[in-house]
Amino acid sequence: MPSARNTAMIEAVTTLPPIVIADLFGISPSTAETWAKYANDSWTHYLAARS
């Protein structure tokens, strides 16, 4: 079952910002950011566009 969770996490971080993933999965924001880096999508471009 861990591989299914990992797959879901990678899929989620490629479509949502890490802070949203942190809330959805109940993990820390830094852990969600690490997962985003693993998925090669840090969302920094998203945050820059919003400011």
N, C-alpha and C positions, 0 to 999 in steps of 0.2 A: 504493500500500500504506500510506502514512502515515495516510490517512483511516481505514482499518480499525483501525489501532493506536489512533488517537485515540478512535474509537468504543468500542473495547474498554476503554480506560482510563476513559472517562466512565462506562461501564456498571459497571465494577469499583468505582470510588470511590463509587458510589451504594449499593453493597451490602456493602462491606467497609471497615474502618477504614484510614486512610491508611498506617499503619505496616505493615499486612499487604500492601497494594498495593506499598509500597516493596520489600519482600522478594520478592514475586512477579515484579515487573517489573524488578527490579535498578536502581531509581532511589533517589535520596536521599529521606529522610522529608519534607524541606521541599518537594521537588518534588511528592511525593504529596499533601501538604497543599494545595499550590497547585491541583492538579487537582481536589481535593475542593471547593475554593472555586469553581472554574469550574463544577463540577457542582451548586453551591449546597447542599452538604452537608458541613459541616466536622467532624462527629462530636463536637463539644464536648459536646453533650447526652449522647452515649454515654459519654464519659469521666467526666462529672459523675455519672452514674448508677452507675458502677462503684466510685466512691470512697466 
